[in-house]
Amino acid sequence: MATIRVLISTSVNPLFNLAVEDTIFRSMPTDQKVLFLWRNDNTVVIGRAQNPWKECNTGKMEDDGITLARRQSGGGAVFHDMGNTNFTFMAGKPGYDKSVSTEIVLSALKSFGIDAYATGRNDLVVNIDDTERKFSGSAYREAMDRGFHHGTLLLSADMTRLANYLNPDKKKLAAKGISSVRARVINLSELVPEIEHQTVCQAIQQSFFNYYDEEVEPELISPEKLPDLPGFEEKFTTQSSWQWNFGNTPEFSHQLSERFDWGGVDVHLNVVKGKVTEAKIYTDSLDPSPLEFLSEKLVAQTYTEDGMRETIEWAIEVFPHHKEAMTELGEWLVKAIR
């Protein structure tokens, strides 16, 4: 019986791919070594302990149809398009060793003439004119009896879009959790113009086979062609949910202020797991009653555009004479939290 397994996803849906990755990880025999190769399109992937509103320009992502996906591992936020290749190495303990998977990737890149090396806690870099340029970041996850190492390789990613979505609006957020660390990056196509996803996947597979001195037939995975993955449907539902991708955010607070013709407002929101746990609105408006009502009813609402709109509509129903002011406030509030 083979002690290694290779799976390649033909889907570019990050929610599908991350659900597949986690399901394989949970169900694999601990005496097996698994290589999973995949890529995502139009995606920002954040670490398990990150705040999407702090790390990403969530408003622009929504406007441009960019998917936000929270992974199971730690680390920072990354942008994925079709110019990225993602790898995951899984193994049971004591065989799990992230230095082995790093060695396999570096060996694969040497077949393209790329002399790269590992640096820091999780980066792969090349030296260009005495400057380290990052082309790969990794993250890790360990359970009692198994572990995995996954990462992304920048082949021909659109760096402009990367900057657009990973530069958040300047919200006044006091956020707990892990922040991303930015570094100077490079596409490997700048070094080897012909490099692309299929050839990199083939090189990593061969390096994997060479290391373990064993070969197997790669298994292709797609939503239409799933191997036996117990619990996948439930995992995919969770991975696709707002609660996991946004709601599973460490506690943070958001302060915002604006001046309208009818008065100024200062809004202070505390948010835990994507829901408002405390709301205070200060104002010099001549009639603060609708704002006092609003601050009370915002508590327990989701920190979403729909949650804000629902509460504003409620305030308008109770205070119809303030409809114009509340509508103006609502439009600003919805835009401010995106």
Contacts in CASP RR format, 6 or more apart in sequence:
PFRMAT RR
TARGET T0000
AUTHOR 0000-0000-0000
METHOD contacts of the structure
MODEL  1
MATIRVLISTSVNPLFNLAVEDTIFRSMPTDQKVLFLWRNDNTVVIGRAQ
NPWKECNTGKMEDDGITLARRQSGGGAVFHDMGNTNFTFMAGKPGYDKSV
STEIVLSALKSFGIDAYATGRNDLVVNIDDTERKFSGSAYREAMDRGFHH
GTLLLSADMTRLANYLNPDKKKLAAKGISSVRARVINLSELVPEIEHQTV
CQAIQQSFFNYYDEEVEPELISPEKLPDLPGFEEKFTTQSSWQWNFGNTP
EFSHQLSERFDWGGVDVHLNVVKGKVTEAKIYTDSLDPSPLEFLSEKLVA
QTYTEDGMRETIEWAIEVFPHHKEAMTELGEWLVKAIR
2 32 0 8 1.000
2 214 0 8 1.000
2 216 0 8 1.000
3 31 0 8 1.000
3 32 0 8 1.000
3 33 0 8 1.000
3 212 0 8 1.000
3 214 0 8 1.000
4 32 0 8 1.000
4 33 0 8 1.000
4 34 0 8 1.000
4 35 0 8 1.000
4 208 0 8 1.000
4 209 0 8 1.000
4 212 0 8 1.000
4 214 0 8 1.000
4 216 0 8 1.000
5 28 0 8 1.000
5 32 0 8 1.000
5 33 0 8 1.000
5 34 0 8 1.000
5 35 0 8 1.000
5 216 0 8 1.000
5 219 0 8 1.000
6 34 0 8 1.000
6 35 0 8 1.000
6 36 0 8 1.000
6 37 0 8 1.000
6 205 0 8 1.000
6 208 0 8 1.000
6 216 0 8 1.000
6 217 0 8 1.000
6 218 0 8 1.000
6 219 0 8 1.000
7 20 0 8 1.000
7 24 0 8 1.000
7 34 0 8 1.000
7 35 0 8 1.000
7 36 0 8 1.000
7 37 0 8 1.000
7 218 0 8 1.000
7 219 0 8 1.000
7 220 0 8 1.000
7 221 0 8 1.000
7 227 0 8 1.000
8 36 0 8 1.000
8 37 0 8 1.000
8 38 0 8 1.000
8 201 0 8 1.000
8 218 0 8 1.000
8 219 0 8 1.000
8 220 0 8 1.000
8 221 0 8 1.000
9 16 0 8 1.000
9 17 0 8 1.000
9 20 0 8 1.000
9 36 0 8 1.000
9 37 0 8 1.000
9 38 0 8 1.000
9 39 0 8 1.000
9 220 0 8 1.000
9 221 0 8 1.000
9 222 0 8 1.000
10 220 0 8 1.000
10 221 0 8 1.000
10 222 0 8 1.000
11 17 0 8 1.000
11 38 0 8 1.000
11 221 0 8 1.000
11 222 0 8 1.000
11 223 0 8 1.000
12 39 0 8 1.000
12 40 0 8 1.000
12 41 0 8 1.000
12 82 0 8 1.000
13 40 0 8 1.000
13 67 0 8 1.000
13 223 0 8 1.000
14 40 0 8 1.000
14 43 0 8 1.000
14 45 0 8 1.000
14 67 0 8 1.000
14 69 0 8 1.000
14 80 0 8 1.000
15 67 0 8 1.000
15 69 0 8 1.000
15 236 0 8 1.000
15 239 0 8 1.000
15 240 0 8 1.000
16 223 0 8 1.000
16 236 0 8 1.000
17 38 0 8 1.000
17 40 0 8 1.000
17 86 0 8 1.000
18 45 0 8 1.000
18 69 0 8 1.000
18 71 0 8 1.000
18 72 0 8 1.000
18 239 0 8 1.000
19 232 0 8 1.000
19 235 0 8 1.000
19 236 0 8 1.000
19 238 0 8 1.000
19 239 0 8 1.000
19 240 0 8 1.000
20 36 0 8 1.000
20 38 0 8 1.000
20 221 0 8 1.000
20 226 0 8 1.000
20 229 0 8 1.000
20 232 0 8 1.000
21 36 0 8 1.000
21 38 0 8 1.000
21 72 0 8 1.000
21 88 0 8 1.000
21 148 0 8 1.000
21 150 0 8 1.000
22 72 0 8 1.000
22 235 0 8 1.000
22 239 0 8 1.000
23 229 0 8 1.000
23 230 0 8 1.000
23 231 0 8 1.000
23 232 0 8 1.000
23 235 0 8 1.000
24 34 0 8 1.000
24 36 0 8 1.000
24 90 0 8 1.000
24 229 0 8 1.000
25 72 0 8 1.000
25 90 0 8 1.000
25 141 0 8 1.000
25 143 0 8 1.000
25 146 0 8 1.000
25 147 0 8 1.000
25 148 0 8 1.000
27 229 0 8 1.000
27 230 0 8 1.000
27 231 0 8 1.000
28 34 0 8 1.000
28 90 0 8 1.000
28 92 0 8 1.000
28 146 0 8 1.000
30 92 0 8 1.000
30 93 0 8 1.000
30 145 0 8 1.000
30 146 0 8 1.000
31 92 0 8 1.000
32 91 0 8 1.000
32 92 0 8 1.000
33 89 0 8 1.000
33 90 0 8 1.000
33 91 0 8 1.000
33 92 0 8 1.000
33 95 0 8 1.000
33 212 0 8 1.000
34 88 0 8 1.000
34 89 0 8 1.000
34 90 0 8 1.000
34 91 0 8 1.000
35 87 0 8 1.000
35 88 0 8 1.000
35 89 0 8 1.000
35 204 0 8 1.000
35 205 0 8 1.000
35 208 0 8 1.000
36 87 0 8 1.000
36 88 0 8 1.000
36 89 0 8 1.000
36 90 0 8 1.000
36 150 0 8 1.000
37 85 0 8 1.000
37 86 0 8 1.000
37 87 0 8 1.000
37 88 0 8 1.000
37 201 0 8 1.000
37 204 0 8 1.000
37 205 0 8 1.000
38 86 0 8 1.000
38 88 0 8 1.000
39 80 0 8 1.000
39 82 0 8 1.000
39 83 0 8 1.000
39 84 0 8 1.000
39 85 0 8 1.000
39 86 0 8 1.000
39 197 0 8 1.000
40 67 0 8 1.000
40 69 0 8 1.000
40 80 0 8 1.000
40 81 0 8 1.000
40 84 0 8 1.000
40 86 0 8 1.000
41 80 0 8 1.000
41 81 0 8 1.000
41 82 0 8 1.000
42 64 0 8 1.000
42 65 0 8 1.000
42 66 0 8 1.000
42 67 0 8 1.000
42 80 0 8 1.000
42 81 0 8 1.000
43 66 0 8 1.000
43 67 0 8 1.000
43 68 0 8 1.000
43 69 0 8 1.000
43 79 0 8 1.000
43 80 0 8 1.000
43 81 0 8 1.000
44 52 0 8 1.000
44 55 0 8 1.000
44 56 0 8 1.000
44 61 0 8 1.000
44 66 0 8 1.000
44 67 0 8 1.000
44 68 0 8 1.000
44 69 0 8 1.000
44 77 0 8 1.000
44 78 0 8 1.000
44 79 0 8 1.000
44 80 0 8 1.000
44 165 0 8 1.000
44 166 0 8 1.000
45 69 0 8 1.000
45 70 0 8 1.000
45 71 0 8 1.000
45 77 0 8 1.000
45 78 0 8 1.000
45 80 0 8 1.000
46 52 0 8 1.000
46 55 0 8 1.000
46 56 0 8 1.000
46 68 0 8 1.000
46 69 0 8 1.000
46 70 0 8 1.000
46 71 0 8 1.000
46 76 0 8 1.000
46 77 0 8 1.000
47 70 0 8 1.000
47 71 0 8 1.000
47 73 0 8 1.000
47 74 0 8 1.000
47 75 0 8 1.000
47 76 0 8 1.000
47 77 0 8 1.000
47 139 0 8 1.000
47 178 0 8 1.000
48 70 0 8 1.000
48 71 0 8 1.000
48 72 0 8 1.000
48 73 0 8 1.000
48 74 0 8 1.000
48 75 0 8 1.000
48 248 0 8 1.000
49 74 0 8 1.000
49 75 0 8 1.000
49 177 0 8 1.000
49 178 0 8 1.000
49 250 0 8 1.000
50 70 0 8 1.000
50 74 0 8 1.000
50 75 0 8 1.000
50 76 0 8 1.000
50 77 0 8 1.000
50 177 0 8 1.000
50 178 0 8 1.000
50 179 0 8 1.000
50 180 0 8 1.000
50 249 0 8 1.000
51 173 0 8 1.000
51 175 0 8 1.000
51 176 0 8 1.000
51 177 0 8 1.000
51 249 0 8 1.000
51 250 0 8 1.000
51 252 0 8 1.000
52 58 0 8 1.000
52 68 0 8 1.000
52 70 0 8 1.000
52 245 0 8 1.000
52 246 0 8 1.000
52 249 0 8 1.000
53 168 0 8 1.000
53 171 0 8 1.000
53 173 0 8 1.000
53 175 0 8 1.000
53 249 0 8 1.000
53 252 0 8 1.000
53 254 0 8 1.000
53 303 0 8 1.000
53 337 0 8 1.000
54 168 0 8 1.000
54 171 0 8 1.000
54 173 0 8 1.000
54 175 0 8 1.000
54 179 0 8 1.000
54 252 0 8 1.000
55 76 0 8 1.000
55 77 0 8 1.000
55 166 0 8 1.000
55 168 0 8 1.000
55 179 0 8 1.000
55 180 0 8 1.000
56 68 0 8 1.000
56 77 0 8 1.000
56 165 0 8 1.000
56 166 0 8 1.000
56 168 0 8 1.000
57 164 0 8 1.000
57 165 0 8 1.000
57 166 0 8 1.000
57 167 0 8 1.000
57 168 0 8 1.000
57 169 0 8 1.000
58 68 0 8 1.000
58 168 0 8 1.000
58 338 0 8 1.000
59 169 0 8 1.000
59 338 0 8 1.000
60 66 0 8 1.000
60 164 0 8 1.000
60 165 0 8 1.000
61 68 0 8 1.000
61 165 0 8 1.000
62 338 0 8 1.000
64 165 0 8 1.000
66 165 0 8 1.000
68 245 0 8 1.000
68 246 0 8 1.000
69 239 0 8 1.000
69 245 0 8 1.000
70 244 0 8 1.000
70 245 0 8 1.000
70 248 0 8 1.000
71 139 0 8 1.000
71 150 0 8 1.000
72 141 0 8 1.000
73 139 0 8 1.000
73 140 0 8 1.000
73 141 0 8 1.000
73 148 0 8 1.000
73 150 0 8 1.000
74 139 0 8 1.000
74 140 0 8 1.000
74 141 0 8 1.000
74 178 0 8 1.000
75 122 0 8 1.000
75 139 0 8 1.000
75 178 0 8 1.000
75 180 0 8 1.000
76 139 0 8 1.000
76 178 0 8 1.000
76 179 0 8 1.000
76 180 0 8 1.000
76 181 0 8 1.000
77 166 0 8 1.000
77 180 0 8 1.000
78 137 0 8 1.000
78 152 0 8 1.000
78 166 0 8 1.000
79 157 0 8 1.000
79 161 0 8 1.000
79 162 0 8 1.000
79 165 0 8 1.000
79 166 0 8 1.000
80 86 0 8 1.000
80 152 0 8 1.000
80 157 0 8 1.000
81 157 0 8 1.000
81 158 0 8 1.000
81 161 0 8 1.000
82 197 0 8 1.000
83 154 0 8 1.000
83 155 0 8 1.000
83 156 0 8 1.000
83 157 0 8 1.000
83 158 0 8 1.000
83 187 0 8 1.000
83 197 0 8 1.000
84 152 0 8 1.000
84 153 0 8 1.000
84 154 0 8 1.000
84 155 0 8 1.000
84 157 0 8 1.000
85 152 0 8 1.000
85 153 0 8 1.000
85 155 0 8 1.000
85 197 0 8 1.000
85 200 0 8 1.000
85 201 0 8 1.000
86 150 0 8 1.000
86 151 0 8 1.000
86 152 0 8 1.000
86 153 0 8 1.000
87 101 0 8 1.000
87 105 0 8 1.000
87 150 0 8 1.000
87 151 0 8 1.000
87 152 0 8 1.000
87 153 0 8 1.000
87 204 0 8 1.000
88 148 0 8 1.000
88 149 0 8 1.000
88 150 0 8 1.000
88 151 0 8 1.000
89 98 0 8 1.000
89 100 0 8 1.000
89 101 0 8 1.000
89 104 0 8 1.000
89 148 0 8 1.000
89 149 0 8 1.000
89 150 0 8 1.000
90 96 0 8 1.000
90 146 0 8 1.000
90 147 0 8 1.000
90 148 0 8 1.000
91 97 0 8 1.000
91 146 0 8 1.000
91 147 0 8 1.000
91 148 0 8 1.000
92 145 0 8 1.000
92 146 0 8 1.000
92 147 0 8 1.000
93 144 0 8 1.000
93 145 0 8 1.000
93 146 0 8 1.000
93 147 0 8 1.000
96 142 0 8 1.000
96 146 0 8 1.000
96 147 0 8 1.000
96 148 0 8 1.000
98 138 0 8 1.000
98 140 0 8 1.000
98 149 0 8 1.000
100 211 0 8 1.000
101 149 0 8 1.000
102 118 0 8 1.000
102 124 0 8 1.000
102 138 0 8 1.000
102 149 0 8 1.000
103 211 0 8 1.000
104 204 0 8 1.000
104 207 0 8 1.000
104 208 0 8 1.000
104 211 0 8 1.000
105 124 0 8 1.000
105 136 0 8 1.000
105 153 0 8 1.000
105 204 0 8 1.000
105 207 0 8 1.000
106 116 0 8 1.000
106 117 0 8 1.000
106 118 0 8 1.000
106 124 0 8 1.000
107 207 0 8 1.000
107 210 0 8 1.000
107 211 0 8 1.000
108 200 0 8 1.000
108 203 0 8 1.000
108 204 0 8 1.000
108 206 0 8 1.000
108 207 0 8 1.000
109 116 0 8 1.000
109 188 0 8 1.000
109 203 0 8 1.000
111 203 0 8 1.000
111 206 0 8 1.000
111 207 0 8 1.000
112 188 0 8 1.000
112 192 0 8 1.000
112 195 0 8 1.000
112 199 0 8 1.000
112 203 0 8 1.000
113 192 0 8 1.000
114 126 0 8 1.000
114 188 0 8 1.000
114 191 0 8 1.000
114 192 0 8 1.000
115 126 0 8 1.000
116 124 0 8 1.000
116 125 0 8 1.000
116 126 0 8 1.000
116 135 0 8 1.000
116 136 0 8 1.000
117 124 0 8 1.000
117 125 0 8 1.000
117 126 0 8 1.000
118 124 0 8 1.000
118 125 0 8 1.000
119 125 0 8 1.000
119 132 0 8 1.000
122 137 0 8 1.000
122 138 0 8 1.000
122 139 0 8 1.000
122 140 0 8 1.000
123 134 0 8 1.000
123 136 0 8 1.000
123 137 0 8 1.000
123 138 0 8 1.000
123 183 0 8 1.000
124 134 0 8 1.000
124 135 0 8 1.000
124 136 0 8 1.000
124 137 0 8 1.000
124 138 0 8 1.000
124 153 0 8 1.000
125 132 0 8 1.000
125 133 0 8 1.000
125 134 0 8 1.000
125 135 0 8 1.000
125 136 0 8 1.000
126 132 0 8 1.000
126 133 0 8 1.000
126 135 0 8 1.000
126 186 0 8 1.000
126 191 0 8 1.000
127 133 0 8 1.000
128 186 0 8 1.000
131 184 0 8 1.000
132 184 0 8 1.000
133 184 0 8 1.000
133 185 0 8 1.000
133 186 0 8 1.000
134 183 0 8 1.000
134 184 0 8 1.000
134 185 0 8 1.000
134 186 0 8 1.000
135 153 0 8 1.000
135 154 0 8 1.000
135 185 0 8 1.000
135 186 0 8 1.000
135 187 0 8 1.000
135 188 0 8 1.000
136 151 0 8 1.000
136 152 0 8 1.000
136 153 0 8 1.000
136 154 0 8 1.000
137 151 0 8 1.000
137 152 0 8 1.000
138 149 0 8 1.000
138 150 0 8 1.000
138 151 0 8 1.000
139 149 0 8 1.000
139 150 0 8 1.000
139 151 0 8 1.000
140 147 0 8 1.000
140 148 0 8 1.000
140 149 0 8 1.000
140 150 0 8 1.000
141 147 0 8 1.000
141 148 0 8 1.000
142 148 0 8 1.000
153 188 0 8 1.000
153 200 0 8 1.000
154 185 0 8 1.000
154 186 0 8 1.000
154 187 0 8 1.000
154 188 0 8 1.000
155 187 0 8 1.000
155 188 0 8 1.000
155 189 0 8 1.000
155 195 0 8 1.000
155 196 0 8 1.000
155 197 0 8 1.000
155 200 0 8 1.000
156 187 0 8 1.000
156 188 0 8 1.000
156 189 0 8 1.000
156 195 0 8 1.000
156 196 0 8 1.000
157 187 0 8 1.000
159 185 0 8 1.000
159 187 0 8 1.000
162 185 0 8 1.000
166 180 0 8 1.000
166 182 0 8 1.000
169 338 0 8 1.000
171 254 0 8 1.000
171 256 0 8 1.000
171 336 0 8 1.000
171 337 0 8 1.000
172 254 0 8 1.000
172 255 0 8 1.000
172 256 0 8 1.000
173 252 0 8 1.000
173 253 0 8 1.000
173 254 0 8 1.000
174 252 0 8 1.000
174 253 0 8 1.000
174 254 0 8 1.000
174 255 0 8 1.000
175 250 0 8 1.000
175 252 0 8 1.000
175 253 0 8 1.000
176 250 0 8 1.000
176 251 0 8 1.000
176 252 0 8 1.000
177 250 0 8 1.000
188 195 0 8 1.000
189 195 0 8 1.000
189 196 0 8 1.000
205 218 0 8 1.000
209 215 0 8 1.000
209 216 0 8 1.000
219 227 0 8 1.000
221 227 0 8 1.000
226 232 0 8 1.000
238 244 0 8 1.000
239 245 0 8 1.000
242 302 0 8 1.000
242 304 0 8 1.000
243 273 0 8 1.000
246 274 0 8 1.000
246 303 0 8 1.000
246 304 0 8 1.000
247 273 0 8 1.000
247 274 0 8 1.000
247 275 0 8 1.000
247 302 0 8 1.000
247 303 0 8 1.000
248 273 0 8 1.000
249 271 0 8 1.000
249 273 0 8 1.000
249 274 0 8 1.000
251 270 0 8 1.000
251 271 0 8 1.000
251 272 0 8 1.000
252 270 0 8 1.000
252 271 0 8 1.000
253 268 0 8 1.000
253 269 0 8 1.000
253 270 0 8 1.000
253 271 0 8 1.000
254 267 0 8 1.000
254 268 0 8 1.000
254 269 0 8 1.000
254 271 0 8 1.000
254 303 0 8 1.000
254 337 0 8 1.000
255 266 0 8 1.000
255 267 0 8 1.000
255 268 0 8 1.000
255 269 0 8 1.000
256 266 0 8 1.000
256 267 0 8 1.000
256 333 0 8 1.000
256 336 0 8 1.000
257 264 0 8 1.000
257 265 0 8 1.000
257 266 0 8 1.000
257 267 0 8 1.000
258 264 0 8 1.000
258 265 0 8 1.000
258 332 0 8 1.000
258 336 0 8 1.000
259 265 0 8 1.000
260 325 0 8 1.000
260 328 0 8 1.000
260 329 0 8 1.000
260 332 0 8 1.000
262 285 0 8 1.000
262 286 0 8 1.000
262 325 0 8 1.000
263 283 0 8 1.000
263 284 0 8 1.000
263 285 0 8 1.000
264 283 0 8 1.000
264 284 0 8 1.000
264 285 0 8 1.000
265 281 0 8 1.000
265 282 0 8 1.000
265 283 0 8 1.000
265 285 0 8 1.000
265 291 0 8 1.000
265 329 0 8 1.000
266 281 0 8 1.000
266 282 0 8 1.000
266 283 0 8 1.000
267 279 0 8 1.000
267 280 0 8 1.000
267 281 0 8 1.000
267 333 0 8 1.000
268 278 0 8 1.000
268 279 0 8 1.000
268 280 0 8 1.000
268 281 0 8 1.000
268 282 0 8 1.000
269 276 0 8 1.000
269 278 0 8 1.000
269 279 0 8 1.000
269 298 0 8 1.000
269 303 0 8 1.000
270 276 0 8 1.000
270 277 0 8 1.000
270 278 0 8 1.000
270 279 0 8 1.000
271 277 0 8 1.000
271 303 0 8 1.000
274 302 0 8 1.000
274 303 0 8 1.000
275 300 0 8 1.000
275 301 0 8 1.000
275 302 0 8 1.000
275 303 0 8 1.000
276 298 0 8 1.000
276 299 0 8 1.000
276 300 0 8 1.000
276 301 0 8 1.000
276 302 0 8 1.000
276 303 0 8 1.000
277 299 0 8 1.000
277 300 0 8 1.000
278 299 0 8 1.000
279 294 0 8 1.000
279 295 0 8 1.000
279 296 0 8 1.000
279 298 0 8 1.000
279 299 0 8 1.000
280 295 0 8 1.000
281 291 0 8 1.000
281 292 0 8 1.000
281 294 0 8 1.000
281 295 0 8 1.000
283 291 0 8 1.000
285 291 0 8 1.000
285 325 0 8 1.000
287 322 0 8 1.000
289 319 0 8 1.000
290 315 0 8 1.000
290 318 0 8 1.000
290 319 0 8 1.000
290 322 0 8 1.000
290 325 0 8 1.000
290 326 0 8 1.000
291 329 0 8 1.000
293 315 0 8 1.000
293 318 0 8 1.000
293 319 0 8 1.000
294 311 0 8 1.000
294 312 0 8 1.000
294 315 0 8 1.000
294 326 0 8 1.000
294 329 0 8 1.000
297 311 0 8 1.000
297 314 0 8 1.000
297 315 0 8 1.000
298 308 0 8 1.000
298 311 0 8 1.000
301 307 0 8 1.000
301 308 0 8 1.000
301 310 0 8 1.000
301 311 0 8 1.000
303 337 0 8 1.000
304 337 0 8 1.000
305 334 0 8 1.000
305 337 0 8 1.000
305 338 0 8 1.000
308 330 0 8 1.000
308 333 0 8 1.000
308 334 0 8 1.000
308 337 0 8 1.000
309 330 0 8 1.000
309 334 0 8 1.000
312 326 0 8 1.000
312 327 0 8 1.000
312 329 0 8 1.000
312 330 0 8 1.000
312 333 0 8 1.000
315 322 0 8 1.000
315 326 0 8 1.000
316 322 0 8 1.000
316 323 0 8 1.000
316 326 0 8 1.000
316 327 0 8 1.000
319 326 0 8 1.000
END
